[in-house]
Amino acid sequence: MPTIRGEQDADAQAINAVIESAFKGAGEARAVDKLRGGGQAVVSLVAEEDGLIVGHILFSPVTIEPDSPGLRMLGLAPLAVTPSYQGRGIGSRLVQEGLLRCKDAGYDAVVVLGHPTYYPRFGFTRAIDSGLENEYGADDAFMVVELKDRALSDVAGVVKYRPEFDGI
């Protein structure tokens, strides 16, 4: 079973390889590099097995328009597991540990644009039901989980991901 740990400086190349293999391209890996380089990789975890990085998850800041002062929110993107290691629960462990670390760091909520049958097991629900829209026109695939009770009770607006994700 892989160990889940925080990303280290020496992990960047291996993380890129995992992301590129999982997404069949380099767009997400470039975004992660830009986020990391700009100090926007708030929580970045890897799954390591026998010295090999086989999974990665990243959480970076998002904003809401109109602004919701005091609300601290992150976006989960990307989550990647090397294809030959998929189906072993590695992604689930990365999400669970990542959400714990986000909560411990004082964040209020996390959004994700992902598979609508995968993320609900971690407490994610349709973001629109919490008054949150997105700039991509996604409906059921755009989800949110509160890390603090009632964090989104008086919040509504359009969630915007960092510009590093533009064009993916």
Secondary structure, 3 states (H helix, E strand, C coil): CCEEEECCHHHHHHHHHHHHHHHCCCHHHHHHHHHHHCCCCCEEEEEEECCEEEEEEEEEECEEECCCCCCCEEEEEEEEECHHHCCCCHHHHHHHHHHHHHHHCCCCEEEEECCCCCHHHHCCEEHHHHCEEECCCCCCCEEEEECCCCCCCCCCEEEECCHHHCCC
